[in-house]
Amino acid sequence: MKWTIRENIVAGVIGILLLGLSSMLAIYAGFRVAERAMHEVADVEEPTSAAAYEMEINVIGTGLGVLKYLDTGDPQYRDRVEKDEADFVRFKARYDQLAETAAGKELGNKVGVLFGEFVQLGRVLMDQRDERETLFRAIAENFEVIDGILDEEIQENLDEAGPDGQEKVIEAAAMEGDIAEVGAWLGNYLRVPTPAYRERIFNNARDFRVHLAEFKNLRLSETEIQRTSRLEKIFSRTFSMIQKDLALHDELQEQVRQFLALREQMDYVLDEEIQTLTMKDLDASKRMAEEAHVVVIRTVAFLLPAFLALGGAVGLMIFRSINNPLRQLMEGTSAVAAGDMTYRMPSDGRDEFARVGQNFNRMVSQLETTTVSKVRLEMNEERLREANSNLRNEIGERRRVEEKLKFLARELVRSNKELQDFASVAAHDLQEPLRKVRVFGDRLKAKCGEALGERGGDYLARMQSATGRMQILINDLLSLSRVTTRARPFVSINLGKVVRRVLSDLEVRVEQTGGRVEVGELPSLEADPTQIRQLLQNLIGNALKFHRKDVPPLVKVHAEHLHGNGTGLAADSNGNGKCCRIIVEDNGIGFDEKYLGLIFTVFQRLHGRSEYEGTGVGLAICRKIAERHGGYITAKSTPGKGASFLITLPLQQARKDGTV
């Protein structure tokens, strides 16, 4: 009777399993013999040696961790020391459990005592390093404070023409040099601790005190006396810290030497004493294990060829039962793929391939009756190629349109730049002829005023008024150009001082209108002081200009801090916006809010404001200034009730390296 493929495979696998099981049983019996020989090696001698080796690694790791922490201060090395300490304790307990001789136990106790002293000294070293780091940071901060007092409070405010002026300058410079020398020699000593560097530190500190005393003996103002007294207190406190730091540094160096000596002592005990003791017992146990393994290898050498022979015979039987039917199936699929729908596979028999042949023949019969003609397939393929070509053409056209849009955008930016340059050059070139027209008009009025008569005088007045307006327009255009082309460095400014200076410039206009300006609390920020002054002057000036005839103008200037990221400007890790909003509001004529999209555009004069003097450039300048400072300006108004302008600016500017 012919077997099925499944029955052939099951029979072959059972035969292989039986031979494999018998082989495994023989090998297992041999390994049981070897296990008893290896027990002494694996469970006693090698673990003892391994535990001693691991303890040595933990000692080295602890030492490296402490030294690395002393060098870098990285907390990961302190964690590494704690981990190595815990590992050493674990392997030390393992060693104590395995050690069988009195000599081995005594050596284990000795290395445990040494490691305890080693770890304790390492903790002391790391704590002293942290203390020195904190102390050194405080010394550096005090040096900055001393340098600030000398530079910004004493030297910059010295009156050289006053009493003892030149002597003050000389002594202040000498003190600055002495304090710099103290810092420099302190750094040199901490890098290379030599007695000469240490002596230089104390010599320069003594020189500083001498010059400070000579400076105090000069004729000082009350402010200079207070600053000098503060300088003396800070230096005394700083020098005490320096003396403490030097003492800690020397103590740390001595303890590092003790630390290294302890490590060398433990290395000797672990390498030369413990490992030598364990290796003697380990060699004897290994010889016993090797003899047991020889027996196992001989058994495997006999059984392995028999296992391979049986596996090859079973594999050949299975291959022959599968290969022929599989070859017939491949021939059938190739014939059908070539278009031969008459091919049929042999389907006699009771195995799995016979059922596959029956299913294959049924599939070919159905395919023969339902297959689409080759002509129709070719037509559909042609249509698909045509659609694909059209799609590629459409993609290419879209890419050309995108390139054209990018070109137009670059041209728009270039045109805007050329327009700004033209406005700047034109305004500059018009100033000189306009000035001549005004000068000649003034001369004409002075020399021929009566001869011109009433009508001529009216013409001359109109001409002078027109040239005055042209001069204002030219000045505004130049201001707009400077905002976009001239970049001054940002400095820390106080908005309150800037507003007071603006009010000083507008004092005459405030008195003429009978108005009042109320100024609230204003913050400090980093900005271009000239441009911020111009922005506030434009807004406050507009508030005084566009007032109602029946009510004196009232202008309020105040600010508020913003929180969260709703402003679109920078925010810190807590979500608090590092920006402020400056608000300038008035009770003037206002404007319709439908003009909000136009008021910050150049030359836009709104309906209802044309009777007032103005060029339509001032608010555009304000917008440019706000944008240059990384902010923006908005407005809101109710006609007849006043207007409010809100300027949102960052308190600190972003640096090139990404910091604030």
ZAMARGU-4260 file (C-alpha; in steps of 0.2 Angstrom, whole numbers, plus 5000, padded with zeros to 4 digits):
<rodrens>
0) 5000/5000/5000 | 5007/5017/4995 | 5009/5029/5010 | 5004/5047/5010 | 5016/5061/5012
5) 5010/5065/5030 | 5013/5046/5034 | 5030/5046/5027 | 5035/5062/5037 | 5028/5055/5053
10) 5037/5039/5051 | 5054/5047/5047 | 5052/5060/5062 | 5048/5045/5074 | 5064/5036/5068
15) 5074/5052/5071 | 5067/5055/5088 | 5070/5037/5094 | 5088/5038/5088 | 5090/5055/5095
20) 5082/5050/5112 | 5094/5036/5113 | 5109/5047/5109 | 5103/5060/5122 | 5101/5046/5135
25) 5119/5040/5132 | 5126/5058/5132 | 5116/5062/5148 | 5123/5047/5157 | 5141/5053/5152
30) 5137/5071/5158 | 5131/5065/5175 | 5148/5057/5177 | 5156/5074/5172 | 5144/5084/5183
35) 5150/5076/5198 | 5168/5080/5193 | 5163/5098/5188 | 5154/5101/5204 | 5169/5105/5214
40) 5175/5117/5200 | 5159/5125/5196 | 5151/5127/5213 | 5166/5130/5224 | 5183/5134/5217
45) 5179/5145/5201 | 5165/5155/5210 | 5177/5159/5224 | 5190/5165/5211 | 5176/5174/5201
50) 5170/5182/5217 | 5188/5188/5221 | 5190/5194/5203 | 5173/5204/5204 | 5178/5212/5221
55) 5194/5218/5212 | 5184/5225/5198 | 5173/5234/5210 | 5188/5241/5219 | 5195/5248/5203
60) 5178/5254/5198 | 5175/5263/5215 | 5193/5271/5213 | 5190/5277/5195 | 5172/5283/5200
65) 5179/5294/5215 | 5194/5301/5204 | 5182/5305/5189 | 5170/5314/5201 | 5184/5324/5208
70) 5189/5328/5190 | 5172/5332/5183 | 5159/5333/5197 | 5147/5323/5186 | 5134/5315/5198
75) 5134/5299/5187 | 5151/5295/5194 | 5144/5296/5212 | 5130/5284/5207 | 5143/5273/5200
80) 5153/5273/5216 | 5137/5268/5226 | 5134/5254/5213 | 5151/5247/5214 | 5151/5248/5233
85) 5135/5238/5233 | 5142/5225/5221 | 5158/5223/5231 | 5147/5219/5247 | 5137/5206/5237
90) 5153/5198/5230 | 5161/5199/5247 | 5147/5189/5255 | 5148/5176/5241 | 5167/5174/5244
95) 5164/5172/5263 | 5151/5159/5259 | 5163/5149/5248 | 5179/5151/5257 | 5183/5135/5266
100) 5201/5137/5273 | 5206/5148/5288 | 5218/5157/5277 | 5205/5162/5264 | 5193/5168/5277
105) 5206/5179/5285 | 5211/5187/5269 | 5192/5190/5265 | 5191/5199/5282 | 5206/5209/5278
110) 5201/5215/5261 | 5183/5219/5269 | 5191/5231/5282 | 5202/5239/5269 | 5187/5242/5257
115) 5177/5250/5271 | 5191/5262/5274 | 5193/5265/5255 | 5174/5269/5253 | 5173/5280/5268
120) 5188/5290/5262 | 5181/5291/5244 | 5165/5299/5251 | 5175/5311/5261 | 5184/5316/5245
125) 5168/5318/5235 | 5160/5329/5249 | 5175/5340/5250 | 5175/5342/5231 | 5157/5348/5232
130) 5161/5359/5246 | 5176/5367/5236 | 5165/5368/5220 | 5152/5378/5230 | 5166/5389/5238
135) 5174/5392/5222 | 5158/5397/5214 | 5155/5410/5228 | 5173/5416/5226 | 5170/5419/5207
140) 5154/5428/5210 | 5162/5439/5223 | 5176/5443/5211 | 5163/5449/5198 | 5155/5460/5211
145) 5172/5468/5216 | 5176/5470/5197 | 5159/5478/5195 | 5161/5490/5210 | 5178/5495/5204
150) 5173/5497/5185 | 5155/5503/5185 | 5154/5512/5202 | 5171/5519/5206 | 5181/5522/5190
155) 5167/5527/5179 | 5161/5540/5192 | 5178/5547/5197 | 5179/5566/5194 | 5197/5568/5188
160) 5197/5586/5190 | 5191/5586/5208 | 5200/5584/5224 | 5214/5571/5223 | 5206/5566/5206
165) 5222/5559/5198 | 5227/5550/5214 | 5210/5542/5214 | 5212/5536/5196 | 5229/5528/5200
170) 5224/5519/5216 | 5208/5513/5208 | 5217/5506/5193 | 5230/5498/5205 | 5216/5490/5215
175) 5209/5483/5199 | 5226/5476/5194 | 5229/5468/5211 | 5212/5459/5212 | 5214/5452/5194
180) 5232/5446/5200 | 5224/5437/5215 | 5211/5428/5204 | 5224/5423/5191 | 5237/5416/5203
185) 5223/5407/5213 | 5218/5398/5196 | 5237/5394/5193 | 5239/5387/5211 | 5223/5376/5209
190) 5230/5369/5192 | 5249/5367/5198 | 5250/5369/5217 | 5267/5376/5220 | 5273/5387/5235
195) 5278/5401/5223 | 5260/5403/5216 | 5253/5402/5234 | 5265/5416/5239 | 5259/5427/5224
200) 5241/5425/5230 | 5245/5432/5247 | 5256/5446/5240 | 5243/5452/5228 | 5230/5452/5242
205) 5242/5462/5253 | 5245/5475/5239 | 5226/5477/5236 | 5224/5481/5255 | 5238/5494/5254
210) 5231/5502/5239 | 5213/5502/5246 | 5220/5510/5262 | 5229/5524/5252 | 5212/5526/5242
215) 5202/5528/5258 | 5215/5542/5264 | 5211/5553/5249 | 5197/5566/5249 | 5182/5555/5245
220) 5164/5560/5242 | 5151/5552/5253 | 5146/5540/5239 | 5164/5535/5236 | 5166/5532/5255
225) 5151/5520/5255 | 5157/5511/5239 | 5174/5509/5246 | 5167/5502/5262 | 5157/5489/5253
230) 5172/5485/5242 | 5182/5482/5258 | 5169/5471/5266 | 5167/5460/5250 | 5186/5458/5248
235) 5188/5453/5266 | 5174/5440/5265 | 5181/5434/5248 | 5199/5432/5254 | 5193/5422/5269
240) 5185/5410/5256 | 5201/5409/5247 | 5211/5404/5262 | 5198/5391/5266 | 5198/5384/5248
245) 5218/5383/5248 | 5217/5373/5265 | 5204/5362/5258 | 5214/5359/5242 | 5230/5354/5252
250) 5220/5343/5263 | 5211/5335/5247 | 5228/5331/5239 | 5235/5322/5255 | 5219/5312/5256
255) 5220/5307/5237 | 5237/5300/5241 | 5230/5290/5255 | 5216/5284/5244 | 5227/5278/5231
260) 5238/5269/5244 | 5223/5260/5250 | 5218/5254/5233 | 5236/5248/5229 | 5235/5238/5246
265) 5219/5230/5241 | 5225/5226/5224 | 5240/5216/5231 | 5229/5206/5243 | 5216/5202/5230
270) 5229/5198/5216 | 5244/5191/5225 | 5236/5182/5240 | 5218/5177/5237 | 5219/5173/5218
275) 5235/5163/5222 | 5226/5153/5235 | 5211/5149/5225 | 5221/5144/5209 | 5229/5130/5218
280) 5213/5121/5222 | 5205/5126/5205 | 5219/5116/5195 | 5216/5100/5204 | 5197/5101/5201
285) 5199/5105/5183 | 5210/5089/5180 | 5196/5079/5187 | 5183/5087/5176 | 5194/5085/5160
290) 5195/5066/5163 | 5176/5065/5164 | 5174/5075/5148 | 5185/5063/5138 | 5172/5049/5141
295) 5158/5060/5135 | 5167/5065/5119 | 5170/5047/5115 | 5152/5043/5117 | 5146/5057/5106
300) 5159/5052/5092 | 5151/5035/5091 | 5133/5041/5091 | 5134/5056/5080 | 5138/5047/5063
305) 5123/5035/5066 | 5111/5050/5069 | 5117/5058/5053 | 5115/5043/5043 | 5097/5040/5049
310) 5093/5058/5046 | 5100/5058/5028 | 5090/5042/5024 | 5073/5050/5031 | 5077/5066/5021
315) 5080/5057/5005 | 5064/5048/5007 | 5054/5063/5010 | 5062/5073/4996 | 5058/5059/4983
320) 5040/5059/4989 | 5038/5078/4986 | 5050/5082/4972 | 5041/5073/4957 | 5023/5080/4961
325) 5030/5097/4964 | 5039/5097/4947 | 5023/5093/4938 | 5014/5107/4947 | 5027/5119/4942
330) 5026/5113/4924 | 5007/5115/4924 | 5008/5133/4931 | 5021/5138/4918 | 5010/5131/4904
335) 4994/5140/4910 | 5004/5156/4912 | 5009/5154/4893 | 4991/5153/4888 | 4989/5134/4887
340) 4972/5130/4895 | 4972/5112/4890 | 4986/5106/4902 | 4980/5094/4916 | 4990/5087/4930
345) 4989/5068/4935 | 4976/5066/4949 | 4977/5048/4953 | 4982/5042/4971 | 4977/5046/4989
350) 4990/5058/4995 | 4990/5077/4996 | 4997/5080/4979 | 4984/5070/4971 | 4971/5082/4979
355) 4981/5097/4974 | 4981/5090/4956 | 4962/5089/4956 | 4960/5107/4963 | 4972/5113/4949
360) 4963/5105/4935 | 4946/5112/4942 | 4954/5129/4943 | 4961/5128/4925 | 4944/5123/4918
365) 4936/5138/4927 | 4949/5150/4921 | 4947/5144/4903 | 4929/5149/4903 | 4931/5166/4912
370) 4948/5173/4906 | 4947/5190/4898 | 4954/5190/4880 | 4971/5196/4877 | 4966/5210/4865
375) 4955/5218/4879 | 4969/5216/4891 | 4981/5225/4879 | 4968/5239/4876 | 4966/5242/4895
380) 4985/5242/4897 | 4986/5256/4883 | 4973/5266/4892 | 4983/5265/4908 | 4999/5270/4900
385) 4990/5285/4892 | 4982/5290/4909 | 5000/5288/4917 | 5007/5300/4904 | 4994/5313/4907
390) 4997/5312/4926 | 5016/5315/4923 | 5012/5330/4912 | 5001/5337/4925 | 5014/5335/4939
395) 5027/5343/4928 | 5015/5358/4924 | 5012/5360/4943 | 5030/5360/4947 | 5033/5374/4934
400) 5019/5384/4942 | 5027/5382/4959 | 5044/5387/4952 | 5036/5403/4944 | 5028/5407/4961
405) 5044/5406/4970 | 5052/5417/4957 | 5038/5430/4959 | 5040/5430/4978 | 5059/5433/4977
410) 5055/5447/4964 | 5043/5455/4976 | 5056/5455/4990 | 5069/5463/4979 | 5056/5476/4973
415) 5052/5480/4991 | 5070/5483/4995 | 5073/5494/4980 | 5058/5504/4984 | 5064/5507/5002
420) 5081/5512/4995 | 5073/5523/4982 | 5063/5532/4996 | 5079/5534/5006 | 5089/5541/4992
425) 5075/5552/4986 | 5071/5560/5003 | 5090/5563/5006 | 5092/5571/4988 | 5076/5582/4991
430) 5082/5590/5007 | 5095/5602/5000 | 5084/5610/4986 | 5070/5611/4999 | 5081/5619/5012
435) 5086/5632/4998 | 5068/5636/4994 | 5064/5639/5013 | 5080/5650/5015 | 5076/5660/4999
440) 5058/5662/5005 | 5063/5668/5022 | 5075/5681/5013 | 5061/5686/5001 | 5049/5689/5016
445) 5063/5699/5026 | 5068/5710/5011 | 5052/5712/5001 | 5038/5708/5013 | 5030/5725/5011
450) 5032/5726/4993 | 5024/5709/4990 | 5007/5716/4996 | 4993/5706/5004 | 4991/5693/4990
455) 5010/5690/4987 | 5012/5688/5006 | 4998/5675/5006 | 5007/5666/4992 | 5023/5666/5001
460) 5015/5660/5017 | 5007/5645/5007 | 5024/5641/4999 | 5033/5641/5016 | 5019/5630/5024
465) 5020/5618/5009 | 5039/5617/5011 | 5037/5614/5029 | 5026/5599/5026 | 5037/5592/5013
470) 5052/5593/5026 | 5041/5584/5039 | 5037/5571/5025 | 5055/5569/5020 | 5060/5567/5039
475) 5047/5553/5041 | 5053/5544/5025 | 5071/5545/5032 | 5065/5538/5049 | 5056/5524/5040
480) 5071/5519/5030 | 5083/5520/5045 | 5071/5508/5055 | 5073/5495/5041 | 5091/5497/5036
485) 5101/5503/5051 | 5103/5490/5065 | 5109/5497/5082 | 5114/5486/5096 | 5101/5482/5109
490) 5104/5487/5127 | 5095/5487/5143 | 5083/5502/5145 | 5071/5508/5157 | 5054/5513/5149
495) 5050/5525/5163 | 5065/5535/5159 | 5062/5534/5140 | 5044/5541/5143 | 5050/5555/5154
500) 5062/5561/5140 | 5048/5560/5127 | 5037/5570/5138 | 5051/5583/5140 | 5052/5584/5121
505) 5033/5586/5120 | 5031/5598/5134 | 5027/5613/5123 | 5013/5604/5114 | 5006/5597/5131
510) 5005/5615/5137 | 4997/5622/5121 | 4983/5609/5121 | 4980/5610/5140 | 4982/5591/5141
515) 4988/5579/5153 | 4999/5563/5152 | 4998/5550/5165 | 5012/5537/5166 | 5010/5521/5175
520) 5023/5508/5181 | 5034/5503/5166 | 5047/5488/5165 | 5065/5487/5159 | 5069/5478/5143
525) 5082/5475/5130 | 5080/5487/5115 | 5086/5501/5104 | 5083/5516/5115 | 5082/5528/5100
530) 5069/5518/5091 | 5059/5515/5106 | 5059/5533/5110 | 5053/5537/5092 | 5039/5524/5094
535) 5033/5532/5110 | 5035/5550/5104 | 5024/5546/5088 | 5010/5538/5098 | 5010/5551/5112
540) 5011/5565/5099 | 4997/5557/5089 | 4986/5556/5105 | 4989/5575/5108 | 4986/5579/5090
545) 4970/5570/5087 | 4960/5577/5102 | 4942/5583/5103 | 4940/5601/5103 | 4928/5601/5118
550) 4939/5591/5130 | 4957/5593/5135 | 4967/5578/5129 | 4971/5565/5142 | 4985/5552/5138
555) 4988/5536/5148 | 5004/5526/5146 | 5006/5510/5156 | 5011/5492/5154 | 5007/5474/5159
560) 5016/5458/5160 | 5010/5444/5149 | 5008/5425/5154 | 5007/5410/5143 | 5011/5407/5125
565) 4996/5416/5117 | 5007/5431/5112 | 5016/5420/5100 | 5033/5426/5108 | 5045/5417/5119
570) 5040/5408/5134 | 5049/5399/5148 | 5048/5381/5154 | 5033/5386/5165 | 5023/5394/5151
575) 5026/5412/5157 | 5029/5423/5142 | 5045/5433/5143 | 5036/5449/5136 | 5026/5464/5141
580) 5013/5475/5133 | 5014/5494/5132 | 4998/5503/5131 | 4995/5521/5125 | 4977/5526/5126
585) 4969/5543/5124 | 4951/5552/5124 | 4953/5559/5107 | 4943/5558/5091 | 4947/5539/5088
590) 4943/5531/5071 | 4932/5518/5064 | 4938/5500/5067 | 4935/5496/5049 | 4952/5505/5046
595) 4962/5494/5057 | 4969/5485/5042 | 4975/5502/5035 | 4982/5513/5049 | 4999/5505/5049
600) 5001/5507/5030 | 5012/5521/5023 | 5003/5537/5017 | 4986/5531/5024 | 4976/5546/5031
605) 4960/5541/5038 | 4943/5549/5035 | 4939/5561/5049 | 4957/5565/5052 | 4962/5574/5036
610) 4959/5591/5044 | 4974/5588/5056 | 4992/5590/5051 | 5000/5573/5047 | 5010/5563/5033
615) 5003/5546/5036 | 5020/5538/5039 | 5021/5539/5058 | 5011/5523/5062 | 5020/5514/5048
620) 5037/5518/5057 | 5029/5512/5074 | 5025/5495/5066 | 5043/5493/5058 | 5051/5497/5075
625) 5040/5484/5084 | 5043/5471/5071 | 5062/5474/5072 | 5062/5471/5091 | 5053/5454/5088
630) 5036/5461/5093 | 5020/5468/5085 | 5008/5483/5087 | 4989/5483/5087 | 4975/5496/5090
635) 4957/5497/5095 | 4946/5512/5095 | 4928/5519/5096 | 4925/5535/5086 | 4923/5550/5097
640) 4929/5541/5112 | 4947/5538/5110 | 4960/5525/5104 | 4972/5513/5111 | 4988/5507/5104
645) 4995/5491/5111 | 5014/5487/5108 | 5019/5469/5113 | 5038/5467/5115 | 5050/5453/5122
650) 5059/5458/5138 | 5075/5449/5132 | 5081/5447/5115 | 5087/5430/5108 | 5106/5428/5105
655) 5114/5420/5090 | 5118/5404/5100 | 5100/5402/5104 | 5101/5408/5123 | 5090/5422/5130
</rodrens>
